[in-house]
Amino acid sequence: MKAREEISLQLVSAVPSQGGGGCNCQVVTGHVQALQATEKLHQNLQQAQDCLARFQIAARECMTPLQSAMLCIQAFPWIPDVLAVFNCVAGDKEAPAVISHCGPAA
């Protein structure tokens, strides 16, 4: 998130003002910097989305098919927030250790 904030600040500071008109080096440089910041922001968001997708896939492997189906039904019409579910389970001291069978078999 911090990297995304820094990139957003670079983007805002790079965008040239609309006043003045004409073509000068500062305006062109500002547009190039804005384009570079936009590309960095795109890559940052893509990495975050890929990470979340990998986490959701791994989390679904820890659930039985019935648990996964119930999660989808209970979250409908929204996409289930698997991270929130796991945080709730981890915070519940009386809950059974449901994560004990996650990961590759040893």
N, CA and C atoms as a LAMMPS dump frame, in Angstrom:
ITEM: TIMESTEP
0
ITEM: NUMBER OF ATOMS
318
ITEM: BOX BOUNDS ff ff ff
-5.0000000000000000e+02 5.0000000000000000e+02
-5.0000000000000000e+02 5.0000000000000000e+02
-5.0000000000000000e+02 5.0000000000000000e+02
ITEM: ATOMS id mol type element x y z
1 1 1 N 0.818 -1.191 0
2 1 2 C 0 0 0
3 1 3 C 0.863 1.257 0
4 2 1 N 1.962 1.205 0.752
5 2 2 C 2.837 2.375 0.81
6 2 3 C 3.415 2.673 -0.567
7 3 1 N 3.821 1.618 -1.282
8 3 2 C 4.357 1.806 -2.628
9 3 3 C 3.296 2.418 -3.537
10 4 1 N 2.052 1.977 -3.386
11 4 2 C 0.971 2.501 -4.208
12 4 3 C 0.733 3.984 -3.913
13 5 1 N 0.828 4.369 -2.639
14 5 2 C 0.667 5.779 -2.278
15 5 3 C 1.783 6.632 -2.875
16 6 1 N 3.013 6.118 -2.817
17 6 2 C 4.147 6.849 -3.386
18 6 3 C 3.991 7.022 -4.895
19 7 1 N 3.559 5.97 -5.566
20 7 2 C 3.355 6.042 -7.011
21 7 3 C 2.238 7.032 -7.336
22 8 1 N 1.175 7.019 -6.555
23 8 2 C 0.077 7.956 -6.78
24 8 3 C 0.535 9.397 -6.61
25 9 1 N 1.386 9.643 -5.618
26 9 2 C 1.923 10.992 -5.427
27 9 3 C 2.797 11.402 -6.611
28 10 1 N 3.592 10.463 -7.131
29 10 2 C 4.404 10.754 -8.312
30 10 3 C 3.509 11.107 -9.49
31 11 1 N 2.425 10.383 -9.629
32 11 2 C 1.498 10.622 -10.725
33 11 3 C 0.863 12.009 -10.619
34 12 1 N 0.409 12.349 -9.428
35 12 2 C -0.232 13.654 -9.235
36 12 3 C 0.761 14.784 -9.471
37 13 1 N 1.978 14.633 -8.975
38 13 2 C 2.954 15.706 -9.139
39 13 3 C 3.467 15.815 -10.579
40 14 1 N 3.368 14.74 -11.349
41 14 2 C 3.882 14.747 -12.725
42 14 3 C 2.899 15.353 -13.715
43 15 1 N 1.624 15.336 -13.39
44 15 2 C 0.625 15.836 -14.337
45 15 3 C 0.773 17.348 -14.455
46 16 1 N 1.036 17.834 -15.659
47 16 2 C 1.218 19.278 -15.841
48 16 3 C -0.103 20.027 -15.725
49 17 1 N -0.017 21.276 -15.31
50 17 2 C -1.225 22.1 -15.203
51 17 3 C -1.737 22.432 -16.597
52 18 1 N -3.004 22.761 -16.684
53 18 2 C -3.635 23.04 -17.972
54 18 3 C -3.393 24.475 -18.436
55 19 1 N -2.891 25.325 -17.569
56 19 2 C -2.688 26.722 -17.937
57 19 3 C -1.493 26.901 -18.86
58 20 1 N -1.432 28.02 -19.529
59 20 2 C -0.265 28.352 -20.332
60 20 3 C -0.395 27.994 -21.789
61 21 1 N -0.812 26.808 -22.102
62 21 2 C -0.934 26.387 -23.492
63 21 3 C 0.42 26.254 -24.154
64 22 1 N 0.427 25.934 -25.416
65 22 2 C 1.675 25.784 -26.153
66 22 3 C 2.366 24.483 -25.825
67 23 1 N 3.479 24.246 -26.451
68 23 2 C 4.241 23.022 -26.229
69 23 3 C 5.611 23.396 -25.684
70 24 1 N 5.883 22.987 -24.489
71 24 2 C 7.208 23.234 -23.945
72 24 3 C 7.735 21.962 -23.294
73 25 1 N 8.988 21.981 -22.965
74 25 2 C 9.656 20.786 -22.433
75 25 3 C 9.075 20.342 -21.09
76 26 1 N 8.662 21.29 -20.26
77 26 2 C 8.111 20.917 -18.948
78 26 3 C 6.812 20.141 -19.103
79 27 1 N 5.96 20.555 -20.016
80 27 2 C 4.688 19.876 -20.229
81 27 3 C 4.931 18.465 -20.762
82 28 1 N 5.821 18.343 -21.739
83 28 2 C 6.127 17.035 -22.32
84 28 3 C 6.756 16.125 -21.267
85 29 1 N 7.702 16.672 -20.504
86 29 2 C 8.35 15.894 -19.443
87 29 3 C 7.319 15.449 -18.399
88 30 1 N 6.402 16.337 -18.056
89 30 2 C 5.346 15.993 -17.1
90 30 3 C 4.485 14.851 -17.588
91 31 1 N 4.129 14.882 -18.867
92 31 2 C 3.322 13.803 -19.439
93 31 3 C 4.087 12.476 -19.446
94 32 1 N 5.366 12.524 -19.761
95 32 2 C 6.181 11.298 -19.76
96 32 3 C 6.28 10.738 -18.349
97 33 1 N 6.497 11.605 -17.366
98 33 2 C 6.575 11.162 -15.97
99 33 3 C 5.233 10.598 -15.504
100 34 1 N 4.151 11.227 -15.92
101 34 2 C 2.825 10.729 -15.561
102 34 3 C 2.583 9.348 -16.168
103 35 1 N 3.009 9.163 -17.403
104 35 2 C 2.868 7.86 -18.05
105 35 3 C 3.671 6.79 -17.315
106 36 1 N 4.904 7.13 -16.925
107 36 2 C 5.736 6.179 -16.192
108 36 3 C 5.111 5.832 -14.846
109 37 1 N 4.573 6.829 -14.148
110 37 2 C 3.929 6.577 -12.856
111 37 3 C 2.677 5.73 -13.035
112 38 1 N 1.945 5.962 -14.111
113 38 2 C 0.75 5.166 -14.388
114 38 3 C 1.12 3.705 -14.631
115 39 1 N 2.197 3.472 -15.363
116 39 2 C 2.645 2.1 -15.608
117 39 3 C 3.086 1.423 -14.315
118 40 1 N 3.771 2.158 -13.437
119 40 2 C 4.176 1.606 -12.142
120 40 3 C 2.954 1.26 -11.302
121 41 1 N 1.954 2.137 -11.316
122 41 2 C 0.73 1.892 -10.563
123 41 3 C 0.008 0.658 -11.097
124 42 1 N -0.029 0.515 -12.41
125 42 2 C -0.647 -0.666 -13.016
126 42 3 C 0.061 -1.941 -12.567
127 43 1 N 1.391 -1.937 -12.596
128 43 2 C 2.157 -3.114 -12.172
129 43 3 C 1.922 -3.419 -10.694
130 44 1 N 1.863 -2.371 -9.854
131 44 2 C 1.644 -2.555 -8.43
132 44 3 C 0.274 -3.18 -8.176
133 45 1 N -0.746 -2.685 -8.837
134 45 2 C -2.096 -3.231 -8.677
135 45 3 C -2.178 -4.656 -9.202
136 46 1 N -1.493 -4.938 -10.299
137 46 2 C -1.481 -6.294 -10.853
138 46 3 C -0.83 -7.273 -9.88
139 47 1 N 0.277 -6.865 -9.259
140 47 2 C 0.946 -7.711 -8.27
141 47 3 C 0.043 -7.973 -7.068
142 48 1 N -0.658 -6.952 -6.608
143 48 2 C -1.56 -7.122 -5.467
144 48 3 C -2.698 -8.069 -5.826
145 49 1 N -3.247 -7.938 -7.03
146 49 2 C -4.327 -8.809 -7.464
147 49 3 C -3.842 -10.254 -7.603
148 50 1 N -2.655 -10.446 -8.152
149 50 2 C -2.093 -11.793 -8.286
150 50 3 C -1.863 -12.436 -6.92
151 51 1 N -1.352 -11.649 -5.98
152 51 2 C -1.104 -12.16 -4.631
153 51 3 C -2.409 -12.596 -3.972
154 52 1 N -3.439 -11.769 -4.092
155 52 2 C -4.738 -12.109 -3.513
156 52 3 C -5.311 -13.367 -4.152
157 53 1 N -5.183 -13.484 -5.455
158 53 2 C -5.698 -14.672 -6.138
159 53 3 C -4.979 -15.935 -5.669
160 54 1 N -3.645 -15.858 -5.535
161 54 2 C -2.89 -17.015 -5.046
162 54 3 C -3.301 -17.378 -3.623
163 55 1 N -3.538 -16.362 -2.783
164 55 2 C -3.963 -16.627 -1.407
165 55 3 C -5.329 -17.3 -1.39
166 56 1 N -6.243 -16.815 -2.213
167 56 2 C -7.576 -17.403 -2.229
168 56 3 C -7.551 -18.847 -2.702
169 57 1 N -6.719 -19.135 -3.672
170 57 2 C -6.593 -20.512 -4.147
171 57 3 C -6.039 -21.395 -3.043
172 58 1 N -4.988 -20.928 -2.37
173 58 2 C -4.389 -21.7 -1.283
174 58 3 C -5.375 -21.878 -0.138
175 59 1 N -6.142 -20.843 0.163
176 59 2 C -7.103 -20.927 1.259
177 59 3 C -8.21 -21.935 0.935
178 60 1 N -8.656 -21.95 -0.311
179 60 2 C -9.712 -22.892 -0.697
180 60 3 C -9.226 -24.338 -0.585
181 61 1 N -7.917 -24.559 -0.732
182 61 2 C -7.378 -25.913 -0.594
183 61 3 C -7.446 -26.389 0.851
184 62 1 N -7.566 -25.461 1.795
185 62 2 C -7.659 -25.81 3.214
186 62 3 C -9.079 -26.161 3.623
187 63 1 N -10.038 -25.862 2.764
188 63 2 C -11.442 -26.113 3.085
189 63 3 C -11.936 -27.348 2.358
190 64 1 N -12.913 -27.963 2.96
191 64 2 C -13.577 -29.058 2.263
192 64 3 C -14.462 -28.446 1.181
193 65 1 N -14.875 -29.241 0.192
194 65 2 C -15.778 -28.701 -0.826
195 65 3 C -17.071 -28.135 -0.219
196 66 1 N -17.573 -28.778 0.822
197 66 2 C -18.79 -28.289 1.477
198 66 3 C -18.543 -26.924 2.128
199 67 1 N -17.406 -26.768 2.821
200 67 2 C -17.081 -25.483 3.442
201 67 3 C -16.935 -24.388 2.389
202 68 1 N -16.287 -24.712 1.297
203 68 2 C -16.112 -23.744 0.218
204 68 3 C -17.458 -23.334 -0.368
205 69 1 N -18.337 -24.3 -0.57
206 69 2 C -19.669 -24.007 -1.104
207 69 3 C -20.469 -23.148 -0.138
208 70 1 N -20.41 -23.471 1.144
209 70 2 C -21.134 -22.679 2.148
210 70 3 C -20.608 -21.248 2.205
211 71 1 N -19.31 -21.088 2.063
212 71 2 C -18.718 -19.747 2.054
213 71 3 C -19.27 -18.935 0.893
214 72 1 N -19.346 -19.541 -0.28
215 72 2 C -19.882 -18.838 -1.457
216 72 3 C -21.365 -18.497 -1.267
217 73 1 N -22.123 -19.429 -0.697
218 73 2 C -23.553 -19.193 -0.492
219 73 3 C -23.775 -18.075 0.519
220 74 1 N -23.031 -18.106 1.618
221 74 2 C -23.212 -17.097 2.66
222 74 3 C -22.774 -15.708 2.196
223 75 1 N -21.812 -15.635 1.285
224 75 2 C -21.306 -14.343 0.816
225 75 3 C -22.118 -13.777 -0.342
226 76 1 N -22.934 -14.613 -0.987
227 76 2 C -23.671 -14.178 -2.168
228 76 3 C -24.476 -12.928 -1.877
229 77 1 N -24.46 -11.936 -2.723
230 77 2 C -23.971 -11.858 -4.1
231 77 3 C -22.543 -11.341 -4.201
232 78 1 N -21.851 -11.217 -3.093
233 78 2 C -20.486 -10.705 -3.125
234 78 3 C -19.483 -11.843 -3.194
235 79 1 N -18.249 -11.505 -3.511
236 79 2 C -17.165 -12.494 -3.53
237 79 3 C -16.729 -12.735 -2.086
238 80 1 N -16.581 -13.977 -1.681
239 80 2 C -16.179 -14.255 -0.29
240 80 3 C -14.804 -13.667 0.028
241 81 1 N -14.69 -13.089 1.215
242 81 2 C -13.418 -12.544 1.681
243 81 3 C -12.743 -13.621 2.532
244 82 1 N -11.95 -14.45 1.867
245 82 2 C -11.33 -15.597 2.529
246 82 3 C -10.385 -15.147 3.631
247 83 1 N -9.664 -14.063 3.418
248 83 2 C -8.748 -13.561 4.435
249 83 3 C -9.5 -13.167 5.701
250 84 1 N -10.644 -12.519 5.566
251 84 2 C -11.442 -12.141 6.735
252 84 3 C -11.935 -13.382 7.478
253 85 1 N -12.352 -14.391 6.73
254 85 2 C -12.814 -15.63 7.356
255 85 3 C -11.683 -16.274 8.157
256 86 1 N -10.491 -16.36 7.561
257 86 2 C -9.367 -16.974 8.257
258 86 3 C -8.946 -16.153 9.473
259 87 1 N -9.027 -14.833 9.376
260 87 2 C -8.708 -13.99 10.531
261 87 3 C -9.697 -14.213 11.664
262 88 1 N -10.976 -14.383 11.336
263 88 2 C -11.981 -14.669 12.362
264 88 3 C -11.714 -16.011 13.032
265 89 1 N -11.404 -17.012 12.207
266 89 2 C -11.116 -18.342 12.759
267 89 3 C -9.872 -18.287 13.644
268 90 1 N -8.849 -17.578 13.19
269 90 2 C -7.616 -17.472 13.979
270 90 3 C -7.853 -16.727 15.287
271 91 1 N -8.789 -15.792 15.296
272 91 2 C -9.075 -15.017 16.5
273 91 3 C -9.981 -15.733 17.474
274 92 1 N -10.656 -16.792 17.03
275 92 2 C -11.568 -17.538 17.894
276 92 3 C -10.795 -18.635 18.621
277 93 1 N -10.532 -18.41 19.884
278 93 2 C -9.708 -19.361 20.664
279 93 3 C -10.409 -20.7 20.869
280 94 1 N -11.744 -20.726 20.811
281 94 2 C -12.476 -21.968 21.045
282 94 3 C -12.734 -22.743 19.757
283 95 1 N -12.366 -22.173 18.626
284 95 2 C -12.579 -22.851 17.353
285 95 3 C -11.561 -23.979 17.192
286 96 1 N -11.974 -25.059 16.547
287 96 2 C -11.001 -26.142 16.307
288 96 3 C -9.93 -25.687 15.331
289 97 1 N -8.828 -26.346 15.33
290 97 2 C -7.724 -25.993 14.432
291 97 3 C -8.071 -26.44 13.025
292 98 1 N -8.765 -25.588 12.287
293 98 2 C -9.195 -25.948 10.946
294 98 3 C -8.069 -25.823 9.928
295 99 1 N -7.014 -25.147 10.29
296 99 2 C -5.94 -24.895 9.339
297 99 3 C -4.876 -25.994 9.436
298 100 1 N -5.042 -26.936 10.308
299 100 2 C -4.003 -27.921 10.542
300 100 3 C -3.712 -28.782 9.319
301 101 1 N -4.646 -28.911 8.407
302 101 2 C -4.423 -29.76 7.238
303 101 3 C -4.093 -28.961 5.986
304 102 1 N -3.726 -27.684 6.139
305 102 2 C -3.363 -26.869 4.995
306 102 3 C -1.955 -27.189 4.52
307 103 1 N -1.722 -26.926 3.267
308 103 2 C -0.375 -27.079 2.725
309 103 3 C -0.139 -28.471 2.211
310 104 1 N 1.052 -28.666 1.643
311 104 2 C 1.375 -29.97 1.063
312 104 3 C 1.558 -31.019 2.144
313 105 1 N 1.225 -32.219 1.799
314 105 2 C 1.38 -33.336 2.741
315 105 3 C 2.852 -33.599 3.005
316 106 1 N 3.157 -33.839 4.261
317 106 2 C 4.568 -34.069 4.63
318 106 3 C 4.938 -35.511 4.446
